[in-house]
Amino acid sequence: MRKIKFWILIVVLVLLAFADGLLTFINTPDLSMEGNPLVASLGLGWEALAIANILVFIKSLLTRQT
């Protein structure tokens, strides 16, 4: 049962990250209104946001409890 809950949470995480990126792209494709510190403070772009999401996904997979 714990494995099922884990995988449901992973799927939800991926869907929410995708939806966040898609909605951000639709509303501000140039990231001018983005509030993420990677963009707002450091001036990074889409690549940094994608890499951050991938790292969170990998971290989530590696910290899985058995």
C-alpha positions in Angstrom: 0.0 0.0 0.0 2.9 2.4 0.8 4.3 1.8 -2.7 1.0 2.7 -4.3 0.8 5.9 -2.3 4.4 6.8 -3.2 3.8 6.3 -6.9 0.6 8.3 -6.8 2.5 11.2 -5.2 5.2 11.0 -7.8 2.7 11.1 -10.6 0.9 14.1 -9.0 4.3 15.8 -8.5 5.1 15.4 -12.2 1.7 16.6 -13.3 1.8 19.6 -11.1 5.3 20.6 -12.3 4.3 20.2 -15.9 1.1 22.3 -15.3 3.1 25.0 -13.6 5.6 25.2 -16.4 2.8 25.2 -19.1 0.8 27.9 -17.3 3.8 30.0 -16.8 4.7 29.7 -20.5 1.2 30.6 -21.5 1.0 33.7 -19.3 4.6 35.0 -19.4 6.7 33.2 -22.0 9.6 35.7 -21.4 9.4 35.1 -17.6 9.1 38.8 -16.9 6.5 38.2 -14.2 8.0 35.0 -12.8 8.4 34.9 -9.0 10.7 32.0 -8.8 14.0 33.1 -7.2 16.0 31.3 -9.9 14.5 33.8 -12.4 13.6 36.8 -10.3 16.9 37.1 -8.3 19.4 35.2 -10.3 18.1 36.1 -13.8 18.2 32.5 -15.0 15.8 31.2 -17.6 13.7 28.2 -18.7 16.6 25.9 -18.6 17.2 26.5 -14.8 13.5 26.0 -14.1 13.5 22.7 -16.0 16.7 21.5 -14.3 15.3 22.4 -10.8 12.1 20.4 -11.5 14.1 17.4 -12.7 16.3 17.6 -9.6 13.3 17.6 -7.4 11.9 14.6 -9.2 15.1 12.7 -8.9 15.4 13.6 -5.2 11.8 12.4 -4.7 12.7 9.1 -6.2 15.9 8.6 -4.3 14.3 9.4 -0.9 11.6 6.7 -1.3 10.9 4.8 1.8 10.5 1.0 1.5 
